């Protein structure tokens, strides 16, 4: 035997040979992986560290226990028997038109059906539309029947405010007849949940679904008040998904509040992007453009994943695409037919969402949106046309749901065999969203568990202050939850295992940092009795993620101290790494995490929007141009906020390092003359706001606190810098000082 084989490995090999000799006749197989190569081992999984062993059923348990105790065995498991799928493969229902349902094949739905548990509960999906064909043979069994309502007794039995709403409600007709009059709602309903395997017509995407018909339109159109009432009703009745295959260009605060209610209840709201072949970023369409964590706006693609010519799009306002061309589904009068449009694409997404809920009913609308966005099939043509740049992939989404469920059942812990030698630090991948340290260093001896999380920024070590690491410790079969202190240290005085599994999770009620969709996590094996420094380099993937985190923590702490946090209504998610830097509906996208001004600017947008300081306005712009008044104030305030958060008010040379690469570094004052000189320019708005609160001498006679500027503009929704100026004067700010600052920054007004 060569020198690479240790004495222990040699002994283990002899044990295995004995087992093989005694048990060669048995049919139960074990797979064994050792920590060192075994001479003449079977070459399994491309490694000489693997060996197969056949044992009898009687021997199996004792042999596995003996092998697990051996320090040279990394793990042992019982092998499984696999069989050819003689009648397997994707599920192929008996529905006669199934072969025409190309979109179902495209999204991997037949394979995803195999993941639905047999005892899965039915999911309630509200089709808020033109009604549903209640007597269609492919829909009858799928229509929701209100168990608390007695049909025809003209009483509100369940006291929900609607009399005899046995099968939904008609808000246009103000009665309980939700029968379709336009084919649209029936078509959408069939896509989502037509009866599967009944030998008729088509198969809906989700086999275990109940359709709640909520009619609010007549002949394909209707008034917003009925749509709003319909949404409230769907939420009240317990719908998990609302399909809204409709829209218009008019904004409605009431509609926004209705969708906000759905968000608060964890209901997914799926909206069609529209069929006008227009950019929703530039020409808003509602409700698709409502920016909530539960809203998915859907574009339409054909069988080759080409964006349909009619389909709306939007790099900031349309989440993803789904098949929408010539989709075969149920129609009125027991018929079937093909229709095209983003309405059909939205219904496809609603069906997939319901399918995911049958796999894991604990998912919220926000969870489903994250999962669908994270698992899209990337499509080159959709890059720059949708936020995700991809088309929905049901199979990938279903697998992610399954994986997350398995991780949830496993918890965050490793078993005892994972806690044994070798002694080198071992990083374990818990999920695809790995917060990976660049290195781990051992320090002084300690009595218990001692971890310190730091970032190396420009060669200087900085603690990750304010971060809340939560650890679950496996010790003596129990669990323990710990949190770091304000210096980023996690310390526990008692631990009685040499190695422990620790999961550190970035936690916040107000924001989260994600690699696209799901929070970062760290799962590692650590030593007890030694101080360990968990190190992240500034420019590594994890280091930049923590750079975003540190800025968010800094913002939370400073805002809490200055203005309180009463304005913070919804969590802000930092999705990173992204393809662009922008804020979009409580989603902050950042290409890099080590640019404090960019990160703070985008977070500033979210804070400005949630606190209703002004009218939020975004879009493509350049620092030296004139914009719209709303955009100039919105962009200018966000950059001003970034400066306030990170720079010293008393610094006469306060600089942004990245925001204006053509001119950087540049002072807030002394703006170049070729920059737009009006209050419709972002840079000049920055200067105006900065001069209101700074402390160095540039012509003003006094300074004001940021807290006063905040208090006097909170909730005002100012639409321009000039209106914000008027508001401050109304609040008693010194007129001479404000006018001096105004003229200093806006020389052309």
C-alpha positions, 0 to 999 in steps of 0.5 A: 500500500502506498504512503498516501494510505493512513494506518486507520484507513488501512484498518478500515479497508480490512474491516470492509473486506471482512464485511464483504467476505461475510456478506457477499451473498446479501442483497442490501447495499450500503454506500460508504465514503471514507476520508482517505482513499481506499486501495482497490476501492470501487470507483463510485462518484468519480472518487476512490473514497467510495466503497459499496458494501452488501450486507444482510438485512439482519446485519444492516443496522449494526454495520451502519452504526459501526461504520458511523462510529469509525473516524475514517468514515465520512458517511454511510447510507443505504443505497436505493433501487431505481427502476425504469419508468415504464409508464412514467415520465411526465404525467399525460392526462386523458384530456382530449385537447392536452396535446394542444396545450403547448404552454404546459409542456413549455413550462415543465408543468407535467413534471411538476405535477408529480411533486404534488402530494396526493393529500394536497389541499385545494387552493382558492384562486379568485378570477376577478374578471368577466365571470366564469362559465359555471356549467362548463363540464371542465369547470363545474367541479372546480368552482368554489362552493361557499359552504357557509351559504344556503342557496336561494334563501335570500339571506346572508348566512355567513354574514359577509355582506353578500346574500346567496354568494354560493358561487362568487359574486357579480359586482357589476350586476350587484347580485350572486350571478357570476356567470360569464358574458364575454368568454374572457373569464371562462378562458382564464379560469380554464387555464388556471384550473380546468378539471384534469384527467376527466377525458374532456377538453383541457387540463388546468395548470393546477389540478387541485384548485378551486376557482372563485368567480368574481365578476365586475365587468360587462362585455369586457370592461367595467368601472374601477369601483367594482374592480376594487370591491371585487378585490376586497371580496376575494381577500375576504373570502380567503383567496390565495391568488388573485388573477387580474387579467385586465388593466388601464392607464389611469392610476387609482389610489383606491385600487392601490389600497385594495391591492395593498390589503391583498399584500397585507394578507399574503395574497399573490396578485397576478396582473397582465402587463397589457397588450398595447406593445408599449413600455410600462416604465414610460406609460404606466398601466395599472394595476400591473404597475403597482409596486408591491411585494405581492404583485407580479406583472406578466408579459406574453411570449410565444412557443419560441420565447419571443416577446409577442408583438402586442405585449407590453414590457418594462425593465422596471415594471414587468416582472417576467413573461409567460406563454400567451400565444394561442392558448387553448382553454374553456369558453362559454356554452361548453366550448373550447377555443384559443385566445392570445394576450397577456391575459392568458400569460397572467393566468398561466402564472396564477396557475403555476402559483396555485400549483406551488401552493399545493406543494407547500400551502404555507407559502405567502404571495411574497414567497411565491413571487420570490420563487418565480422570479428566482427560477425563471428560464433566462431568455435573451430577448427578455433581458432589458424587457422585464425585471427578471429577464426570463420566462416562468419555469414551473418545474424549476420553481416547484423544485425550489419549493421542495428544496426549501421544504426539505431544508425547513424540515432538516432545520439548520443543523448538522448531524453528529457525524458532520461534527467530527474531524477533520479539524479544518474549518468546514463551510457547508452549503445550506442553500443556493443563497450562500453568504460565504466567508473569505476566510476564517481565522482562529484566535485566543482560547475562550471558554465557550463559543466565540465568533466575530464577524468583520469586513476588510475595507481598503485593508482596514478591518471593520466589525459588522456593526448592528448586524443581527446574526442568529445562530442555532446550536446543536449541543446535547440534542438541544437548540440554542438561539444566540444573537451578536452584540453591537460589535458583531460578536457572538459569544456564549460561555457554555458549549460542550461539543468540540464542533458545532453547526451554526447558522447565521441569518441576516435579520431585519423587519425593515429590509433584507439583502438578497442574491435576487430573491432569498435572504443570504445565510451562513452555515458553517462548522465552528470550534468551541473554546477558540475565538474565531474571526469570520472575515469578508473581503470588501470586493468579494460577493459576500463582502459586498452583500454585507456592505449593503447590509451595513449601510442599511443598518446604519440608515436604520439606526440614524433614522431611528435616532433622528426621526423615528421609524413610524413611516416604515410601512413595508420591508425594503429588499436589496436584490443583489447582484443586479443588472442595474441600480434603481429602486422599484416598488420596495425593491432596491437593485444594486450592481455593487455593494461597496459603493456607499453612495449608490446603495444609500441613494437607492435606499433613499428612494425607498424611504422617500417613497414610503414616508411620502416626502414627495411624489416619487419619480424615476427613469433614465436621466443624466446628472447635468440635464433638466428633468421633470420637477417630480423626478428632479426632487425625487432623485435629488432627495435620494442623493442628498439622503445618501450624503447626509447618511455618510458624509460629515455636515461640516466638511466643505469638500463633501464628495460623492465618489461614484454618482457622477463619474464624468465629474467625480469627485465634485463638491455639492457647491460650485456646480459647473455652469453647464449643468442645468440651472433650474430646480428641475436638475437633480444635482442642484436639488441636492445642493439646495437640500444640503445647504439647508442643513449643513454647518460650513460657511457658504453664504448661509447664516445658520443651519437647521437639523435634518430632523426638522427638514424631515418633520416639515416635509413628512407626508407632504408628497411635494411634487417639486423643489419649489413646492417643498421650498414653499412648504418650508416657508409655511412651516416658519423657516427663515425666508431670507436664508431659504431664498439665499440658498435657493438663488445659490443653487438655482441661478436660472430661476 
